[in-house]
Amino acid sequence: MPEKPSKSVSASAIEKHVYKVFPNDMNAHDTVFGGMIMAKCDRLSLVVAERHSAHVCVTAAVDSIHFRAPAKGNDTLLFSLSLNRSWGSSMEIGARVEAENSYTGETRHILSAFFTFVALDANDTPVDVPGVIPDGEEQKRRFGNAEIRREGRLKTRAQLAKVADDEDN
Ligand SMILES: CC(C)(COP(=O)(O)OP(=O)(O)OC[C@H]1O[C@@H](n2cnc3c(N)ncnc32)[C@H](O)[C@@H]1OP(=O)(O)O)[C@@H](O)C(=O)NCCC(=O)NCCS
């Protein structure tokens, strides 16, 4: 099959998607429940992956989730997600969440994370996706760093598979 034409990062990116925090989003410590923020990142990353690949996608891995600061009641959360790089059927999407005080305009960095999605064909088999054209210097830096993280992920995956094999034999 001919290679699919590459697409720009901006073609699939989500920039500052707004979510207003309400009381039902809080945990017992009266800060925003982290699982809700992670779930929203997963859902929005899926949109980025499906825009880029034009296929159904599934989450294969999530790594380097860092909660950098708590979000609080009445904050406005701003979700930004973009494709860092694609390989065969897999894609890495970077997520960044900020909390905005909408009265003052002050923002705080709340979370960073990386999601790996895999595109599937109609038989649920991984299918190749378009390459990525980084739009600028920041996108080029993310493109390079994504390869380093992928090497780490695949190495861990291979090591765990070997341990499982050894246990079976
Ligand atoms: C993700 C999944 C489709 C991969 O299937 P698989 O049989 O392992 O397929 P392959 O080994 O051919 O790998 C396909 C791609 O996924 C990547 N991949 C698979 N597991 C991975 C992991 N843990 N971390 C990073 N990449 C992974 C491979 O590197 C490969 O990428 P490439 O095509 O770009 O080289 C399969 O493991 C799966 O269905 N997992 C469950 C997904 C799910 O239910 N998610 C939650 C709900 S959406």
The ligand as an SDF file (V2000), in Angstrom:
LIG
                    3D

 48 50  0  0  0  0  0  0  0  0999 V2000
   -2.4950   -1.6280   21.7660 C   0  0  0  0  0  0  0  0  0  0  0  0
   -2.6930   -2.9510   21.0490 C   0  0  0  0  0  0  0  0  0  0  0  0
   -3.7000   -2.7710   19.9070 C   0  0  0  0  0  0  0  0  0  0  0  0
   -1.3540   -3.3810   20.4660 C   0  0  0  0  0  0  0  0  0  0  0  0
   -1.5540   -4.6180   19.9080 O   0  0  0  0  0  0  0  0  0  0  0  0
   -0.3190   -5.6250   19.6640 P   0  0  0  0  0  0  0  0  0  0  0  0
   -0.8550   -6.9170   19.2780 O   0  0  0  0  0  0  0  0  0  0  0  0
    0.6030   -5.5170   20.8340 O   0  0  0  0  0  0  0  0  0  0  0  0
    0.2790   -5.0060   18.3800 O   0  0  0  0  0  0  0  0  0  0  0  0
    1.7710   -4.8390   17.9300 P   0  0  0  0  0  0  0  0  0  0  0  0
    2.7250   -5.5920   18.7910 O   0  0  0  0  0  0  0  0  0  0  0  0
    1.7610   -5.0680   16.4600 O   0  0  0  0  0  0  0  0  0  0  0  0
    2.0180   -3.2780   18.2200 O   0  0  0  0  0  0  0  0  0  0  0  0
    1.3400   -2.3050   17.4740 C   0  0  0  0  0  0  0  0  0  0  0  0
    1.9310   -0.9690   17.8280 C   0  0  0  0  0  0  0  0  0  0  0  0
    1.6100   -0.6670   19.1790 O   0  0  0  0  0  0  0  0  0  0  0  0
    2.7900   -0.3250   19.8620 C   0  0  0  0  0  0  0  0  0  0  0  0
    2.6230   -0.7520   21.2520 N   0  0  0  0  0  0  0  0  0  0  0  0
    2.0340   -1.8610   21.7040 C   0  0  0  0  0  0  0  0  0  0  0  0
    2.0670   -1.8880   23.0410 N   0  0  0  0  0  0  0  0  0  0  0  0
    2.6810   -0.7640   23.4290 C   0  0  0  0  0  0  0  0  0  0  0  0
    3.0150   -0.2180   24.6920 C   0  0  0  0  0  0  0  0  0  0  0  0
    2.7370   -0.8450   25.8280 N   0  0  0  0  0  0  0  0  0  0  0  0
    3.6640    0.9600   24.7260 N   0  0  0  0  0  0  0  0  0  0  0  0
    3.9490    1.6160   23.5790 C   0  0  0  0  0  0  0  0  0  0  0  0
    3.6540    1.1630   22.3370 N   0  0  0  0  0  0  0  0  0  0  0  0
    3.0350   -0.0280   22.2870 C   0  0  0  0  0  0  0  0  0  0  0  0
    3.8980   -1.0860   19.1600 C   0  0  0  0  0  0  0  0  0  0  0  0
    5.1490   -0.5040   19.3770 O   0  0  0  0  0  0  0  0  0  0  0  0
    3.4520   -0.9370   17.7050 C   0  0  0  0  0  0  0  0  0  0  0  0
    3.8060    0.3740   17.2780 O   0  0  0  0  0  0  0  0  0  0  0  0
    4.2650    0.6740   15.7510 P   0  0  0  0  0  0  0  0  0  0  0  0
    3.2410    0.0410   14.8370 O   0  0  0  0  0  0  0  0  0  0  0  0
    4.2120    2.1550   15.6570 O   0  0  0  0  0  0  0  0  0  0  0  0
    5.6270    0.1150   15.5940 O   0  0  0  0  0  0  0  0  0  0  0  0
   -3.2110   -4.0730   22.0110 C   0  0  0  0  0  0  0  0  0  0  0  0
   -2.2070   -4.2950   22.9970 O   0  0  0  0  0  0  0  0  0  0  0  0
   -4.5110   -3.7180   22.6790 C   0  0  0  0  0  0  0  0  0  0  0  0
   -5.5710   -3.8530   22.0820 O   0  0  0  0  0  0  0  0  0  0  0  0
   -4.4490   -3.2650   23.9430 N   0  0  0  0  0  0  0  0  0  0  0  0
   -5.6540   -2.8890   24.6610 C   0  0  0  0  0  0  0  0  0  0  0  0
   -6.0420   -1.4540   24.3270 C   0  0  0  0  0  0  0  0  0  0  0  0
   -7.1560   -0.9830   25.1870 C   0  0  0  0  0  0  0  0  0  0  0  0
   -8.0840   -1.7180   25.4750 O   0  0  0  0  0  0  0  0  0  0  0  0
   -7.0600    0.2720   25.6490 N   0  0  0  0  0  0  0  0  0  0  0  0
   -7.9740    0.8310   26.6010 C   0  0  0  0  0  0  0  0  0  0  0  0
   -9.2880    1.1750   26.0380 C   0  0  0  0  0  0  0  0  0  0  0  0
   -9.1940    2.2390   24.6480 S   0  0  0  0  0  0  0  0  0  0  0  0
  1  2  1  0
  2  3  1  0
  2  4  1  0
  2 36  1  0
  4  5  1  0
  5  6  1  0
  6  7  2  0
  6  8  1  0
  6  9  1  0
  9 10  1  0
 10 11  2  0
 10 12  1  0
 10 13  1  0
 13 14  1  0
 14 15  1  0
 15 16  1  0
 15 30  1  0
 16 17  1  0
 17 18  1  0
 17 28  1  0
 18 19  1  0
 18 27  1  0
 19 20  2  0
 20 21  1  0
 21 22  1  0
 21 27  2  0
 22 23  1  0
 22 24  2  0
 24 25  1  0
 25 26  2  0
 26 27  1  0
 28 29  1  0
 28 30  1  0
 30 31  1  0
 31 32  1  0
 32 33  2  0
 32 34  1  0
 32 35  1  0
 36 37  1  0
 36 38  1  0
 38 39  2  0
 38 40  1  0
 40 41  1  0
 41 42  1  0
 42 43  1  0
 43 44  2  0
 43 45  1  0
 45 46  1  0
 46 47  1  0
 47 48  1  0
M  END
$$$$
